[in-house]
Amino acid sequence: QFGLLKARGALLEWRRYHLNQFLDTVEAWLRPGAWSSCKGALVLDVTLPVGVGIDRSPDGVHAAIVVAQRQGDKVVVRMQAFAAESATGIVSTEALRAYCRVLRSTYPRPAVADPKTKRPIPGPAFALDRASLGETADTLADDGLNIVELSMTAAHMAPPSMTTFELITTGRLVHDDDAVLAEHVANTMAKLTDRGMKVERSKTHANPGGVALVRAIPMALLDAPVQFVRKPRHAVGF
């Protein structure tokens, strides 16, 4: 059983249920070399839907938006980092909103359908924490963007943290070796909770890219609506 769990990157289950490791212990999220081994040449395809994850550090000094896209059994990721403005000392919320609008226009394919009307919702699903981005989240929702709440609670973040962990450790996540994203991922620690392993915001190092990555992955794995293709009518002869 250990071999099977190791092969699919699910050693958390082994540690928790077979080694009786305590909950709430914080440690490195990934083993050394796991992230670097996922470097690849795949690029984002504008004809396919994407998922988006957003995070900002509690002090507002760092922020990141990660785009993730499923391509077969792989998930391709890219990050845009945002630094604090010299005038304010914090990240511009308008810059975050502007980039989200760009992503909606660049990747118009619906990621999900409206649960009530069943109609596809244009553009990506944007996952964020309203507690840290309240007004920005409201503005984006007012603009018609599909906002999904993924707070830092274990209930919200543990499942995608484990999914992302398994994608990385089994080589199914592909990144472009972005040095800033690599730094943020390296700065990301994880806590073992009663819902599973959950990534944590760092109190000492910048890691919004690592948290945004975990939010983007489940959005990319949503079952996108089937695209309707209208077939031309053929003339009927008599």
Stockholm file with secondary structure:
# STOCKHOLM 1.0

chainA/1-238         QFGLLKARGALLEWRRYHLNQFLDTVEAWLRPGAWSSCKGALVLDVTLPVGVGIDRSPDGVHAAIVVAQRQGDKVVVRMQAFAAESATGIVSTEALRAYCRVLRSTYPRPAVADPKTKRPIPGPAFALDRASLGETADTLADDGLNIVELSMTAAHMAPPSMTTFELITTGRLVHDDDAVLAEHVANTMAKLTDRGMKVERSKTHANPGGVALVRAIPMALLDAPVQFVRKPRHAVGF
#=GR chainA/1-238 SS CHHHHHHTTCHHHHHHHTSCCCTTCEEESSCTTTTGGGBCCCCCCTTSCCEEEEEECTTSSEEEEEEEEEETTEEEEEEEEEECCTTTSSCCHHHHHHHHHHHHHHCCSCSEECTTTCCEESSCEEEECHHHHHHHHHHHHHTTCEEEECCSSHHHHHHHHHHHHHHHHTTCEEBCCCHHHHHHHHTCEEEEETTEEEEECCSSSCCHHHHHHHHHHHHHTSCCCCCCCCCCCCCCCC
#=GC SS_cons         CHHHHHHTTCHHHHHHHTSCCCTTCEEESSCTTTTGGGBCCCCCCTTSCCEEEEEECTTSSEEEEEEEEEETTEEEEEEEEEECCTTTSSCCHHHHHHHHHHHHHHCCSCSEECTTTCCEESSCEEEECHHHHHHHHHHHHHTTCEEEECCSSHHHHHHHHHHHHHHHHTTCEEBCCCHHHHHHHHTCEEEEETTEEEEECCSSSCCHHHHHHHHHHHHHTSCCCCCCCCCCCCCCCC
//
